[in-house]
């Protein structure tokens, strides 16, 4: 299975909330690979991919935070114009809906990665692989 | 579990006999207060009623009401009917809403209070061999000592914890095998939360089977939450400091609180007109004490709203029941001209499994408009990571509230554990309009 686990955290839109999350992970030695914040007025959701998901999830929960794990795809983006278009078009052509996405660039391998949450992860994996898109595995994300 | 009576003769007394007993005692109390208290003599004179006018039970309606205001105006002991050398104990209310009120007891008054609770605790199946953890405050507050004496009377073992020290509550609950706990329902929910964090399941890892919850209004939905989460039976307890303290509970059938009619005469009246409401209608509880002498009460307006049920209970007890306290007349919020009880908000919230048991109602004024904000905690089960799900959750809560309250409320989703937990009475309402 190529799907990887993303950690989502419910946070109130107040000063210091992000710092609490970051400190918890830092104290536990968990490294954040990619992160995005979606905000909706009084509250928001922090979504992140980390090197050690189990540990990250555990320490955040122990801190009393409202945490959930979600399966997402980490897709390799070609660093050329049209790189994102190719992925979006492939999914669109197959009627697969993209709930959200966020991108990051890896330091070591200098690759751009796109974290994707879709409504049908199995079919998305299949059609993207058929279209020649590379999907990173959990191990790869850990090693990055 | 076996359910027994503490005093079967009294608890199952045929209604005509019980009424006769009440009638005799009412006559005695009225004569007694008139003979012993200048306050009552003056009140009776103002109302144009003499002790001789009270012959049958329905004559109680001729007597004047008394209120908390009278207690405050006669602070500290102006409404006592016996001199100080009769008094064996004082309790004093916290005075959060004004001057504190002082209550005094003779030895007989303490015995009546204890006997009332002995009947109540027996009716939910407690007795010798039970370990009752008293998590109400000891001291000037009536909750701790009241339960303590009642529990000892029935031969149970008392664990006099008092409030707070939550981890220790849980440790001792395990180590000493508590089978029942008495505390506020909000505190018990907090105890359960802390137990979970300690990796202890109340259902699996303790012997707890019953909770005796009161001192703050709570809903049927909270009962269901507590019972589902911990596997215990949650019983409602009622009583106010003016009446002695906690006095009455539901029986094991959990269908209304039995009010011992040989000790108290209760009426449920329309708060505006003072007239008796029809049975099954909501009204204000008014009590007259029938066997309490240092500080008797005549038609005292407790301020609690309830429904009277005089049907004989299936448990065999003939004494009247009051259905769950729906709130207090002075808890009522007026939001844009509409009456709102915090208990109504609670019953809406706890029907929704996606949100936690803790909540807070904040009332403020924006320009000329009252704005009510209800803060609720998102539970982990409900947290899906999709913003749209969270938005629709808060919309759904707002819609349900609007439906029940007839007034719109803003709903604010907050993180777990951020609404302050209370060891005693929970502060559910913050009314910023008053400051």
Interface residues (C-beta under 8 A of the other chain):
Chain A: X6 X8 X10 X11 X12 X17 X38 X40 X42 X43 X44 X45 X47 X61 X64 X65 X66 X67 X68 X70 X99
Chain B: X197 X378 X379 X380 X383 X384 X385 X386 X387 X390 X391 X412 X413 X414 X415 X416 X417 X418
